[in-house]
Amino acid sequence: MNSITVNQFRANLKKVVDKAIDEHEPLHVTRLRGANFVVVSEEDWNAEQETIYVLQNNSLMKQIALSLASNRSKTLSKDELHAEFDI
């Protein structure tokens, strides 16, 4: 993640925001006084929020694991897969 000072951020606002959006790269902005912050595109923010939601949802994670295991091992029955993943 690139890092710039808040003064650089102010001086180049459009340029650095466009770069964060176009390159899908978050930008870390540092301040001498006060908390630092990160600039990220809305598209990237939404993708990260969706990923967090899926990772925190046990039911979805079990479904993903079941699907992955089923795909990797066509020889296991559905009952065997359910037993293996405790669902």
PyMOL Python script that loads the backbone (N, CA, C, O; Angstrom):
from pymol import cmd

cmd.read_pdbstr("""\
ATOM      1  N   MET A   1       0.850  -1.162   0.000  1.00  0.00           N
ATOM      2  CA  MET A   1       0.000   0.000   0.000  1.00  0.00           C
ATOM      3  C   MET A   1       0.903   1.234   0.000  1.00  0.00           C
ATOM      4  O   MET A   1       1.815   1.354   0.818  1.00  0.00           O
ATOM      5  N   ASN A   2       0.633   2.135  -0.921  1.00  0.00           N
ATOM      6  CA  ASN A   2       1.379   3.387  -0.974  1.00  0.00           C
ATOM      7  C   ASN A   2       0.961   4.292   0.174  1.00  0.00           C
ATOM      8  O   ASN A   2      -0.165   4.217   0.667  1.00  0.00           O
ATOM      9  N   SER A   3       1.886   5.149   0.590  1.00  0.00           N
ATOM     10  CA  SER A   3       1.625   6.054   1.698  1.00  0.00           C
ATOM     11  C   SER A   3       2.083   7.463   1.322  1.00  0.00           C
ATOM     12  O   SER A   3       3.159   7.646   0.752  1.00  0.00           O
ATOM     13  N   ILE A   4       1.242   8.470   1.653  1.00  0.00           N
ATOM     14  CA  ILE A   4       1.596   9.865   1.424  1.00  0.00           C
ATOM     15  C   ILE A   4       1.157  10.681   2.640  1.00  0.00           C
ATOM     16  O   ILE A   4       0.366  10.219   3.462  1.00  0.00           O
ATOM     17  N   THR A   5       1.680  11.891   2.736  1.00  0.00           N
ATOM     18  CA  THR A   5       1.275  12.775   3.820  1.00  0.00           C
ATOM     19  C   THR A   5      -0.052  13.436   3.464  1.00  0.00           C
ATOM     20  O   THR A   5      -0.448  13.478   2.299  1.00  0.00           O
ATOM     21  N   VAL A   6      -0.720  13.943   4.468  1.00  0.00           N
ATOM     22  CA  VAL A   6      -1.992  14.621   4.237  1.00  0.00           C
ATOM     23  C   VAL A   6      -1.792  15.875   3.376  1.00  0.00           C
ATOM     24  O   VAL A   6      -2.677  16.240   2.602  1.00  0.00           O
ATOM     25  N   ASN A   7      -0.638  16.535   3.506  1.00  0.00           N
ATOM     26  CA  ASN A   7      -0.355  17.703   2.663  1.00  0.00           C
ATOM     27  C   ASN A   7      -0.225  17.303   1.197  1.00  0.00           C
ATOM     28  O   ASN A   7      -0.738  17.995   0.318  1.00  0.00           O
ATOM     29  N   GLN A   8       0.454  16.194   0.931  1.00  0.00           N
ATOM     30  CA  GLN A   8       0.551  15.691  -0.442  1.00  0.00           C
ATOM     31  C   GLN A   8      -0.827  15.287  -0.960  1.00  0.00           C
ATOM     32  O   GLN A   8      -1.153  15.513  -2.125  1.00  0.00           O
ATOM     33  N   PHE A   9      -1.621  14.695  -0.093  1.00  0.00           N
ATOM     34  CA  PHE A   9      -2.974  14.288  -0.454  1.00  0.00           C
ATOM     35  C   PHE A   9      -3.804  15.504  -0.866  1.00  0.00           C
ATOM     36  O   PHE A   9      -4.465  15.484  -1.904  1.00  0.00           O
ATOM     37  N   ARG A  10      -3.772  16.550  -0.063  1.00  0.00           N
ATOM     38  CA  ARG A  10      -4.525  17.773  -0.371  1.00  0.00           C
ATOM     39  C   ARG A  10      -4.081  18.386  -1.690  1.00  0.00           C
ATOM     40  O   ARG A  10      -4.905  18.803  -2.504  1.00  0.00           O
ATOM     41  N   ALA A  11      -2.771  18.436  -1.891  1.00  0.00           N
ATOM     42  CA  ALA A  11      -2.215  19.089  -3.083  1.00  0.00           C
ATOM     43  C   ALA A  11      -2.521  18.322  -4.371  1.00  0.00           C
ATOM     44  O   ALA A  11      -2.554  18.905  -5.455  1.00  0.00           O
ATOM     45  N   ASN A  12      -2.741  17.026  -4.246  1.00  0.00           N
ATOM     46  CA  ASN A  12      -2.935  16.178  -5.433  1.00  0.00           C
ATOM     47  C   ASN A  12      -4.210  15.362  -5.334  1.00  0.00           C
ATOM     48  O   ASN A  12      -4.252  14.228  -5.812  1.00  0.00           O
ATOM     49  N   LEU A  13      -5.243  15.910  -4.728  1.00  0.00           N
ATOM     50  CA  LEU A  13      -6.456  15.160  -4.402  1.00  0.00           C
ATOM     51  C   LEU A  13      -7.003  14.380  -5.584  1.00  0.00           C
ATOM     52  O   LEU A  13      -7.152  13.162  -5.492  1.00  0.00           O
ATOM     53  N   LYS A  14      -7.307  15.042  -6.687  1.00  0.00           N
ATOM     54  CA  LYS A  14      -7.911  14.360  -7.830  1.00  0.00           C
ATOM     55  C   LYS A  14      -7.001  13.257  -8.362  1.00  0.00           C
ATOM     56  O   LYS A  14      -7.454  12.149  -8.649  1.00  0.00           O
ATOM     57  N   LYS A  15      -5.718  13.571  -8.490  1.00  0.00           N
ATOM     58  CA  LYS A  15      -4.754  12.607  -9.037  1.00  0.00           C
ATOM     59  C   LYS A  15      -4.656  11.354  -8.167  1.00  0.00           C
ATOM     60  O   LYS A  15      -4.701  10.237  -8.684  1.00  0.00           O
ATOM     61  N   VAL A  16      -4.522  11.531  -6.855  1.00  0.00           N
ATOM     62  CA  VAL A  16      -4.326  10.367  -5.993  1.00  0.00           C
ATOM     63  C   VAL A  16      -5.614   9.556  -5.826  1.00  0.00           C
ATOM     64  O   VAL A  16      -5.565   8.331  -5.706  1.00  0.00           O
ATOM     65  N   VAL A  17      -6.759  10.233  -5.818  1.00  0.00           N
ATOM     66  CA  VAL A  17      -8.021   9.505  -5.727  1.00  0.00           C
ATOM     67  C   VAL A  17      -8.258   8.718  -7.015  1.00  0.00           C
ATOM     68  O   VAL A  17      -8.650   7.551  -6.967  1.00  0.00           O
ATOM     69  N   ASP A  18      -8.022   9.352  -8.163  1.00  0.00           N
ATOM     70  CA  ASP A  18      -8.170   8.639  -9.438  1.00  0.00           C
ATOM     71  C   ASP A  18      -7.253   7.423  -9.503  1.00  0.00           C
ATOM     72  O   ASP A  18      -7.644   6.371 -10.009  1.00  0.00           O
ATOM     73  N   LYS A  19      -6.039   7.568  -8.993  1.00  0.00           N
ATOM     74  CA  LYS A  19      -5.087   6.446  -9.002  1.00  0.00           C
ATOM     75  C   LYS A  19      -5.586   5.302  -8.114  1.00  0.00           C
ATOM     76  O   LYS A  19      -5.502   4.135  -8.497  1.00  0.00           O
ATOM     77  N   ALA A  20      -6.105   5.640  -6.928  1.00  0.00           N
ATOM     78  CA  ALA A  20      -6.635   4.607  -6.029  1.00  0.00           C
ATOM     79  C   ALA A  20      -7.792   3.863  -6.694  1.00  0.00           C
ATOM     80  O   ALA A  20      -7.914   2.646  -6.557  1.00  0.00           O
ATOM     81  N   ILE A  21      -8.632   4.592  -7.408  1.00  0.00           N
ATOM     82  CA  ILE A  21      -9.778   3.980  -8.089  1.00  0.00           C
ATOM     83  C   ILE A  21      -9.325   3.150  -9.282  1.00  0.00           C
ATOM     84  O   ILE A  21      -9.704   1.986  -9.414  1.00  0.00           O
ATOM     85  N   ASP A  22      -8.514   3.748 -10.150  1.00  0.00           N
ATOM     86  CA  ASP A  22      -8.114   3.092 -11.398  1.00  0.00           C
ATOM     87  C   ASP A  22      -7.225   1.870 -11.181  1.00  0.00           C
ATOM     88  O   ASP A  22      -7.342   0.878 -11.901  1.00  0.00           O
ATOM     89  N   GLU A  23      -6.343   1.943 -10.194  1.00  0.00           N
ATOM     90  CA  GLU A  23      -5.385   0.857  -9.964  1.00  0.00           C
ATOM     91  C   GLU A  23      -5.832  -0.111  -8.869  1.00  0.00           C
ATOM     92  O   GLU A  23      -5.126  -1.071  -8.560  1.00  0.00           O
ATOM     93  N   HIS A  24      -7.009   0.144  -8.281  1.00  0.00           N
ATOM     94  CA  HIS A  24      -7.526  -0.717  -7.207  1.00  0.00           C
ATOM     95  C   HIS A  24      -6.480  -0.918  -6.118  1.00  0.00           C
ATOM     96  O   HIS A  24      -6.283  -2.021  -5.608  1.00  0.00           O
ATOM     97  N   GLU A  25      -5.816   0.184  -5.779  1.00  0.00           N
ATOM     98  CA  GLU A  25      -4.766   0.152  -4.765  1.00  0.00           C
ATOM     99  C   GLU A  25      -5.119   1.151  -3.674  1.00  0.00           C
ATOM    100  O   GLU A  25      -5.229   2.345  -3.950  1.00  0.00           O
ATOM    101  N   PRO A  26      -5.302   0.680  -2.419  1.00  0.00           N
ATOM    102  CA  PRO A  26      -5.604   1.625  -1.348  1.00  0.00           C
ATOM    103  C   PRO A  26      -4.439   2.586  -1.111  1.00  0.00           C
ATOM    104  O   PRO A  26      -3.284   2.261  -1.383  1.00  0.00           O
ATOM    105  N   LEU A  27      -4.760   3.766  -0.603  1.00  0.00           N
ATOM    106  CA  LEU A  27      -3.754   4.779  -0.336  1.00  0.00           C
ATOM    107  C   LEU A  27      -3.789   5.133   1.144  1.00  0.00           C
ATOM    108  O   LEU A  27      -4.826   5.538   1.669  1.00  0.00           O
ATOM    109  N   HIS A  28      -2.673   4.983   1.799  1.00  0.00           N
ATOM    110  CA  HIS A  28      -2.527   5.292   3.223  1.00  0.00           C
ATOM    111  C   HIS A  28      -2.096   6.751   3.345  1.00  0.00           C
ATOM    112  O   HIS A  28      -1.073   7.146   2.786  1.00  0.00           O
ATOM    113  N   VAL A  29      -2.876   7.551   4.075  1.00  0.00           N
ATOM    114  CA  VAL A  29      -2.572   8.967   4.247  1.00  0.00           C
ATOM    115  C   VAL A  29      -2.208   9.204   5.711  1.00  0.00           C
ATOM    116  O   VAL A  29      -2.976   8.884   6.619  1.00  0.00           O
ATOM    117  N   THR A  30      -1.016   9.772   5.920  1.00  0.00           N
ATOM    118  CA  THR A  30      -0.523  10.001   7.279  1.00  0.00           C
ATOM    119  C   THR A  30      -0.684  11.460   7.677  1.00  0.00           C
ATOM    120  O   THR A  30      -0.611  12.360   6.840  1.00  0.00           O
ATOM    121  N   ARG A  31      -0.905  11.681   8.978  1.00  0.00           N
ATOM    122  CA  ARG A  31      -1.027  13.031   9.529  1.00  0.00           C
ATOM    123  C   ARG A  31      -0.138  13.150  10.755  1.00  0.00           C
ATOM    124  O   ARG A  31       0.042  12.185  11.499  1.00  0.00           O
ATOM    125  N   LEU A  32       0.414  14.331  10.962  1.00  0.00           N
ATOM    126  CA  LEU A  32       1.231  14.558  12.152  1.00  0.00           C
ATOM    127  C   LEU A  32       0.378  14.560  13.407  1.00  0.00           C
ATOM    128  O   LEU A  32       0.756  13.985  14.428  1.00  0.00           O
ATOM    129  N   ARG A  33      -0.774  15.210  13.327  1.00  0.00           N
ATOM    130  CA  ARG A  33      -1.702  15.267  14.453  1.00  0.00           C
ATOM    131  C   ARG A  33      -3.017  14.659  14.004  1.00  0.00           C
ATOM    132  O   ARG A  33      -3.591  15.071  12.995  1.00  0.00           O
ATOM    133  N   GLY A  34      -3.478  13.706  14.734  1.00  0.00           N
ATOM    134  CA  GLY A  34      -4.720  13.045  14.361  1.00  0.00           C
ATOM    135  C   GLY A  34      -4.460  11.686  13.745  1.00  0.00           C
ATOM    136  O   GLY A  34      -3.323  11.317  13.451  1.00  0.00           O
ATOM    137  N   ALA A  35      -5.533  10.960  13.561  1.00  0.00           N
ATOM    138  CA  ALA A  35      -5.429   9.594  13.049  1.00  0.00           C
ATOM    139  C   ALA A  35      -5.143   9.583  11.554  1.00  0.00           C
ATOM    140  O   ALA A  35      -5.615  10.440  10.807  1.00  0.00           O
ATOM    141  N   ASN A  36      -4.371   8.608  11.139  1.00  0.00           N
ATOM    142  CA  ASN A  36      -4.148   8.374   9.711  1.00  0.00           C
ATOM    143  C   ASN A  36      -5.420   7.813   9.101  1.00  0.00           C
ATOM    144  O   ASN A  36      -6.323   7.397   9.827  1.00  0.00           O
ATOM    145  N   PHE A  37      -5.504   7.796   7.783  1.00  0.00           N
ATOM    146  CA  PHE A  37      -6.672   7.221   7.121  1.00  0.00           C
ATOM    147  C   PHE A  37      -6.274   6.567   5.811  1.00  0.00           C
ATOM    148  O   PHE A  37      -5.162   6.748   5.317  1.00  0.00           O
ATOM    149  N   VAL A  38      -7.204   5.805   5.261  1.00  0.00           N
ATOM    150  CA  VAL A  38      -6.977   5.072   4.023  1.00  0.00           C
ATOM    151  C   VAL A  38      -8.037   5.474   3.011  1.00  0.00           C
ATOM    152  O   VAL A  38      -9.217   5.586   3.344  1.00  0.00           O
ATOM    153  N   VAL A  39      -7.608   5.690   1.771  1.00  0.00           N
ATOM    154  CA  VAL A  39      -8.512   5.988   0.666  1.00  0.00           C
ATOM    155  C   VAL A  39      -8.613   4.725  -0.178  1.00  0.00           C
ATOM    156  O   VAL A  39      -7.608   4.151  -0.596  1.00  0.00           O
ATOM    157  N   VAL A  40      -9.856   4.307  -0.419  1.00  0.00           N
ATOM    158  CA  VAL A  40     -10.100   3.108  -1.218  1.00  0.00           C
ATOM    159  C   VAL A  40     -11.325   3.370  -2.092  1.00  0.00           C
ATOM    160  O   VAL A  40     -12.235   4.091  -1.683  1.00  0.00           O
ATOM    161  N   SER A  41     -11.354   2.795  -3.280  1.00  0.00           N
ATOM    162  CA  SER A  41     -12.494   3.009  -4.164  1.00  0.00           C
ATOM    163  C   SER A  41     -13.750   2.341  -3.604  1.00  0.00           C
ATOM    164  O   SER A  41     -13.664   1.393  -2.824  1.00  0.00           O
ATOM    165  N   GLU A  42     -14.902   2.843  -4.005  1.00  0.00           N
ATOM    166  CA  GLU A  42     -16.160   2.240  -3.562  1.00  0.00           C
ATOM    167  C   GLU A  42     -16.258   0.789  -4.025  1.00  0.00           C
ATOM    168  O   GLU A  42     -16.723  -0.074  -3.280  1.00  0.00           O
ATOM    169  N   GLU A  43     -15.821   0.523  -5.252  1.00  0.00           N
ATOM    170  CA  GLU A  43     -15.862  -0.846  -5.779  1.00  0.00           C
ATOM    171  C   GLU A  43     -15.032  -1.790  -4.914  1.00  0.00           C
ATOM    172  O   GLU A  43     -15.483  -2.887  -4.586  1.00  0.00           O
ATOM    173  N   ASP A  44     -13.824  -1.369  -4.542  1.00  0.00           N
ATOM    174  CA  ASP A  44     -12.962  -2.192  -3.708  1.00  0.00           C
ATOM    175  C   ASP A  44     -13.534  -2.338  -2.303  1.00  0.00           C
ATOM    176  O   ASP A  44     -13.470  -3.419  -1.717  1.00  0.00           O
ATOM    177  N   TRP A  45     -14.094  -1.260  -1.759  1.00  0.00           N
ATOM    178  CA  TRP A  45     -14.718  -1.303  -0.436  1.00  0.00           C
ATOM    179  C   TRP A  45     -15.855  -2.323  -0.428  1.00  0.00           C
ATOM    180  O   TRP A  45     -15.944  -3.149   0.481  1.00  0.00           O
ATOM    181  N   ASN A  46     -16.723  -2.266  -1.438  1.00  0.00           N
ATOM    182  CA  ASN A  46     -17.848  -3.194  -1.507  1.00  0.00           C
ATOM    183  C   ASN A  46     -17.379  -4.642  -1.633  1.00  0.00           C
ATOM    184  O   ASN A  46     -17.955  -5.541  -1.020  1.00  0.00           O
ATOM    185  N   ALA A  47     -16.340  -4.864  -2.424  1.00  0.00           N
ATOM    186  CA  ALA A  47     -15.801  -6.217  -2.571  1.00  0.00           C
ATOM    187  C   ALA A  47     -15.248  -6.732  -1.245  1.00  0.00           C
ATOM    188  O   ALA A  47     -15.446  -7.898  -0.902  1.00  0.00           O
ATOM    189  N   GLU A  48     -14.565  -5.882  -0.506  1.00  0.00           N
ATOM    190  CA  GLU A  48     -14.014  -6.286   0.787  1.00  0.00           C
ATOM    191  C   GLU A  48     -15.128  -6.567   1.789  1.00  0.00           C
ATOM    192  O   GLU A  48     -15.039  -7.514   2.570  1.00  0.00           O
ATOM    193  N   GLN A  49     -16.170  -5.750   1.768  1.00  0.00           N
ATOM    194  CA  GLN A  49     -17.299  -5.971   2.674  1.00  0.00           C
ATOM    195  C   GLN A  49     -17.993  -7.297   2.364  1.00  0.00           C
ATOM    196  O   GLN A  49     -18.395  -8.021   3.275  1.00  0.00           O
ATOM    197  N   GLU A  50     -18.131  -7.609   1.079  1.00  0.00           N
ATOM    198  CA  GLU A  50     -18.749  -8.878   0.682  1.00  0.00           C
ATOM    199  C   GLU A  50     -17.886 -10.055   1.131  1.00  0.00           C
ATOM    200  O   GLU A  50     -18.409 -11.058   1.617  1.00  0.00           O
ATOM    201  N   THR A  51     -16.584  -9.939   0.972  1.00  0.00           N
ATOM    202  CA  THR A  51     -15.668 -10.998   1.399  1.00  0.00           C
ATOM    203  C   THR A  51     -15.771 -11.212   2.906  1.00  0.00           C
ATOM    204  O   THR A  51     -15.834 -12.350   3.370  1.00  0.00           O
ATOM    205  N   ILE A  52     -15.788 -10.134   3.662  1.00  0.00           N
ATOM    206  CA  ILE A  52     -15.913 -10.244   5.121  1.00  0.00           C
ATOM    207  C   ILE A  52     -17.227 -10.926   5.484  1.00  0.00           C
ATOM    208  O   ILE A  52     -17.258 -11.790   6.361  1.00  0.00           O
ATOM    209  N   TYR A  53     -18.308 -10.545   4.816  1.00  0.00           N
ATOM    210  CA  TYR A  53     -19.612 -11.151   5.095  1.00  0.00           C
ATOM    211  C   TYR A  53     -19.571 -12.659   4.862  1.00  0.00           C
ATOM    212  O   TYR A  53     -20.034 -13.434   5.699  1.00  0.00           O
ATOM    213  N   VAL A  54     -19.017 -13.070   3.729  1.00  0.00           N
ATOM    214  CA  VAL A  54     -18.955 -14.499   3.410  1.00  0.00           C
ATOM    215  C   VAL A  54     -18.095 -15.232   4.425  1.00  0.00           C
ATOM    216  O   VAL A  54     -18.478 -16.302   4.898  1.00  0.00           O
ATOM    217  N   LEU A  55     -16.946 -14.680   4.765  1.00  0.00           N
ATOM    218  CA  LEU A  55     -16.043 -15.339   5.709  1.00  0.00           C
ATOM    219  C   LEU A  55     -16.641 -15.459   7.105  1.00  0.00           C
ATOM    220  O   LEU A  55     -16.305 -16.387   7.840  1.00  0.00           O
ATOM    221  N   GLN A  56     -17.514 -14.544   7.477  1.00  0.00           N
ATOM    222  CA  GLN A  56     -18.129 -14.590   8.801  1.00  0.00           C
ATOM    223  C   GLN A  56     -19.403 -15.419   8.831  1.00  0.00           C
ATOM    224  O   GLN A  56     -19.947 -15.672   9.905  1.00  0.00           O
ATOM    225  N   ASN A  57     -19.882 -15.841   7.681  1.00  0.00           N
ATOM    226  CA  ASN A  57     -21.129 -16.592   7.597  1.00  0.00           C
ATOM    227  C   ASN A  57     -20.802 -18.090   7.561  1.00  0.00           C
ATOM    228  O   ASN A  57     -20.395 -18.618   6.527  1.00  0.00           O
ATOM    229  N   ASN A  58     -20.982 -18.761   8.694  1.00  0.00           N
ATOM    230  CA  ASN A  58     -20.615 -20.177   8.789  1.00  0.00           C
ATOM    231  C   ASN A  58     -21.357 -21.044   7.793  1.00  0.00           C
ATOM    232  O   ASN A  58     -20.779 -21.971   7.226  1.00  0.00           O
ATOM    233  N   SER A  59     -22.625 -20.756   7.572  1.00  0.00           N
ATOM    234  CA  SER A  59     -23.413 -21.540   6.629  1.00  0.00           C
ATOM    235  C   SER A  59     -22.845 -21.440   5.211  1.00  0.00           C
ATOM    236  O   SER A  59     -22.710 -22.450   4.521  1.00  0.00           O
ATOM    237  N   LEU A  60     -22.517 -20.226   4.784  1.00  0.00           N
ATOM    238  CA  LEU A  60     -21.933 -20.052   3.451  1.00  0.00           C
ATOM    239  C   LEU A  60     -20.570 -20.730   3.348  1.00  0.00           C
ATOM    240  O   LEU A  60     -20.260 -21.358   2.335  1.00  0.00           O
ATOM    241  N   MET A  61     -19.758 -20.603   4.396  1.00  0.00           N
ATOM    242  CA  MET A  61     -18.434 -21.227   4.364  1.00  0.00           C
ATOM    243  C   MET A  61     -18.541 -22.751   4.289  1.00  0.00           C
ATOM    244  O   MET A  61     -17.738 -23.394   3.614  1.00  0.00           O
ATOM    245  N   LYS A  62     -19.524 -23.327   4.975  1.00  0.00           N
ATOM    246  CA  LYS A  62     -19.732 -24.775   4.895  1.00  0.00           C
ATOM    247  C   LYS A  62     -20.176 -25.169   3.492  1.00  0.00           C
ATOM    248  O   LYS A  62     -19.727 -26.185   2.961  1.00  0.00           O
ATOM    249  N   GLN A  63     -21.049 -24.377   2.894  1.00  0.00           N
ATOM    250  CA  GLN A  63     -21.495 -24.664   1.529  1.00  0.00           C
ATOM    251  C   GLN A  63     -20.330 -24.597   0.550  1.00  0.00           C
ATOM    252  O   GLN A  63     -20.215 -25.430  -0.349  1.00  0.00           O
ATOM    253  N   ILE A  64     -19.467 -23.596   0.730  1.00  0.00           N
ATOM    254  CA  ILE A  64     -18.291 -23.467  -0.138  1.00  0.00           C
ATOM    255  C   ILE A  64     -17.361 -24.662   0.054  1.00  0.00           C
ATOM    256  O   ILE A  64     -16.867 -25.227  -0.922  1.00  0.00           O
ATOM    257  N   ALA A  65     -17.121 -25.047   1.300  1.00  0.00           N
ATOM    258  CA  ALA A  65     -16.250 -26.191   1.578  1.00  0.00           C
ATOM    259  C   ALA A  65     -16.833 -27.470   1.002  1.00  0.00           C
ATOM    260  O   ALA A  65     -16.107 -28.291   0.441  1.00  0.00           O
ATOM    261  N   LEU A  66     -18.128 -27.638   1.136  1.00  0.00           N
ATOM    262  CA  LEU A  66     -18.797 -28.823   0.597  1.00  0.00           C
ATOM    263  C   LEU A  66     -18.678 -28.867  -0.922  1.00  0.00           C
ATOM    264  O   LEU A  66     -18.395 -29.915  -1.501  1.00  0.00           O
ATOM    265  N   SER A  67     -18.892 -27.741  -1.550  1.00  0.00           N
ATOM    266  CA  SER A  67     -18.788 -27.668  -3.003  1.00  0.00           C
ATOM    267  C   SER A  67     -17.367 -27.945  -3.470  1.00  0.00           C
ATOM    268  O   SER A  67     -17.155 -28.668  -4.444  1.00  0.00           O
ATOM    269  N   LEU A  68     -16.399 -27.371  -2.775  1.00  0.00           N
ATOM    270  CA  LEU A  68     -15.002 -27.586  -3.127  1.00  0.00           C
ATOM    271  C   LEU A  68     -14.615 -29.049  -2.957  1.00  0.00           C
ATOM    272  O   LEU A  68     -13.967 -29.632  -3.826  1.00  0.00           O
ATOM    273  N   ALA A  69     -15.009 -29.630  -1.851  1.00  0.00           N
ATOM    274  CA  ALA A  69     -14.684 -31.042  -1.607  1.00  0.00           C
ATOM    275  C   ALA A  69     -15.368 -31.936  -2.631  1.00  0.00           C
ATOM    276  O   ALA A  69     -14.775 -32.902  -3.112  1.00  0.00           O
ATOM    277  N   SER A  70     -16.595 -31.620  -2.960  1.00  0.00           N
ATOM    278  CA  SER A  70     -17.331 -32.401  -3.947  1.00  0.00           C
ATOM    279  C   SER A  70     -16.648 -32.331  -5.307  1.00  0.00           C
ATOM    280  O   SER A  70     -16.546 -33.325  -6.025  1.00  0.00           O
ATOM    281  N   ASN A  71     -16.194 -31.157  -5.631  1.00  0.00           N
ATOM    282  CA  ASN A  71     -15.527 -30.967  -6.916  1.00  0.00           C
ATOM    283  C   ASN A  71     -14.191 -31.707  -6.971  1.00  0.00           C
ATOM    284  O   ASN A  71     -13.821 -32.266  -8.004  1.00  0.00           O
ATOM    285  N   ARG A  72     -13.477 -31.703  -5.849  1.00  0.00           N
ATOM    286  CA  ARG A  72     -12.161 -32.357  -5.798  1.00  0.00           C
ATOM    287  C   ARG A  72     -12.269 -33.876  -5.731  1.00  0.00           C
ATOM    288  O   ARG A  72     -11.399 -34.592  -6.227  1.00  0.00           O
ATOM    289  N   SER A  73     -13.318 -34.349  -5.130  1.00  0.00           N
ATOM    290  CA  SER A  73     -13.430 -35.787  -4.916  1.00  0.00           C
ATOM    291  C   SER A  73     -14.806 -36.269  -5.362  1.00  0.00           C
ATOM    292  O   SER A  73     -15.757 -36.269  -4.580  1.00  0.00           O
ATOM    293  N   LYS A  74     -14.899 -36.666  -6.581  1.00  0.00           N
ATOM    294  CA  LYS A  74     -16.182 -37.118  -7.133  1.00  0.00           C
ATOM    295  C   LYS A  74     -16.575 -38.492  -6.585  1.00  0.00           C
ATOM    296  O   LYS A  74     -17.686 -38.953  -6.843  1.00  0.00           O
ATOM    297  N   THR A  75     -15.696 -39.150  -5.839  1.00  0.00           N
ATOM    298  CA  THR A  75     -15.989 -40.501  -5.365  1.00  0.00           C
ATOM    299  C   THR A  75     -16.757 -40.516  -4.046  1.00  0.00           C
ATOM    300  O   THR A  75     -17.343 -41.542  -3.698  1.00  0.00           O
ATOM    301  N   LEU A  76     -16.773 -39.404  -3.299  1.00  0.00           N
ATOM    302  CA  LEU A  76     -17.496 -39.367  -2.032  1.00  0.00           C
ATOM    303  C   LEU A  76     -18.978 -39.129  -2.267  1.00  0.00           C
ATOM    304  O   LEU A  76     -19.365 -38.354  -3.142  1.00  0.00           O
ATOM    305  N   SER A  77     -19.796 -39.802  -1.481  1.00  0.00           N
ATOM    306  CA  SER A  77     -21.238 -39.579  -1.561  1.00  0.00           C
ATOM    307  C   SER A  77     -21.589 -38.293  -0.810  1.00  0.00           C
ATOM    308  O   SER A  77     -20.782 -37.763  -0.048  1.00  0.00           O
ATOM    309  N   LYS A  78     -22.792 -37.812  -1.038  1.00  0.00           N
ATOM    310  CA  LYS A  78     -23.269 -36.615  -0.355  1.00  0.00           C
ATOM    311  C   LYS A  78     -23.270 -36.827   1.156  1.00  0.00           C
ATOM    312  O   LYS A  78     -22.889 -35.931   1.910  1.00  0.00           O
ATOM    313  N   ASP A  79     -23.696 -38.010   1.601  1.00  0.00           N
ATOM    314  CA  ASP A  79     -23.710 -38.313   3.038  1.00  0.00           C
ATOM    315  C   ASP A  79     -22.299 -38.295   3.616  1.00  0.00           C
ATOM    316  O   ASP A  79     -22.085 -37.811   4.728  1.00  0.00           O
ATOM    317  N   GLU A  80     -21.344 -38.819   2.868  1.00  0.00           N
ATOM    318  CA  GLU A  80     -19.958 -38.825   3.338  1.00  0.00           C
ATOM    319  C   GLU A  80     -19.414 -37.400   3.453  1.00  0.00           C
ATOM    320  O   GLU A  80     -18.708 -37.076   4.408  1.00  0.00           O
ATOM    321  N   LEU A  81     -19.744 -36.555   2.479  1.00  0.00           N
ATOM    322  CA  LEU A  81     -19.303 -35.171   2.524  1.00  0.00           C
ATOM    323  C   LEU A  81     -19.925 -34.428   3.704  1.00  0.00           C
ATOM    324  O   LEU A  81     -19.255 -33.650   4.383  1.00  0.00           O
ATOM    325  N   HIS A  82     -21.214 -34.678   3.940  1.00  0.00           N
ATOM    326  CA  HIS A  82     -21.889 -34.038   5.072  1.00  0.00           C
ATOM    327  C   HIS A  82     -21.238 -34.484   6.392  1.00  0.00           C
ATOM    328  O   HIS A  82     -21.028 -33.670   7.291  1.00  0.00           O
ATOM    329  N   ALA A  83     -20.934 -35.736   6.496  1.00  0.00           N
ATOM    330  CA  ALA A  83     -20.297 -36.252   7.719  1.00  0.00           C
ATOM    331  C   ALA A  83     -18.901 -35.657   7.908  1.00  0.00           C
ATOM    332  O   ALA A  83     -18.507 -35.308   9.020  1.00  0.00           O
ATOM    333  N   GLU A  84     -18.167 -35.549   6.810  1.00  0.00           N
ATOM    334  CA  GLU A  84     -16.804 -35.032   6.886  1.00  0.00           C
ATOM    335  C   GLU A  84     -16.783 -33.568   7.333  1.00  0.00           C
ATOM    336  O   GLU A  84     -15.896 -33.161   8.083  1.00  0.00           O
ATOM    337  N   PHE A  85     -17.754 -32.780   6.877  1.00  0.00           N
ATOM    338  CA  PHE A  85     -17.784 -31.351   7.203  1.00  0.00           C
ATOM    339  C   PHE A  85     -18.790 -31.010   8.287  1.00  0.00           C
ATOM    340  O   PHE A  85     -19.053 -29.835   8.545  1.00  0.00           O
ATOM    341  N   ASP A  86     -19.352 -32.024   8.920  1.00  0.00           N
ATOM    342  CA  ASP A  86     -20.230 -31.830  10.062  1.00  0.00           C
ATOM    343  C   ASP A  86     -21.388 -30.868   9.757  1.00  0.00           C
ATOM    344  O   ASP A  86     -21.660 -29.936  10.513  1.00  0.00           O
ATOM    345  N   ILE A  87     -22.055 -31.121   8.636  1.00  0.00           N
ATOM    346  CA  ILE A  87     -23.213 -30.269   8.291  1.00  0.00           C
ATOM    347  C   ILE A  87     -24.434 -31.125   8.063  1.00  0.00           C
ATOM    348  O   ILE A  87     -25.508 -30.602   7.764  1.00  0.00           O
TER     349      ILE A  87
END
""", "prot")
cmd.dss("prot")
cmd.show_as("cartoon", "prot")
cmd.util.cbc("prot")
cmd.orient("prot")
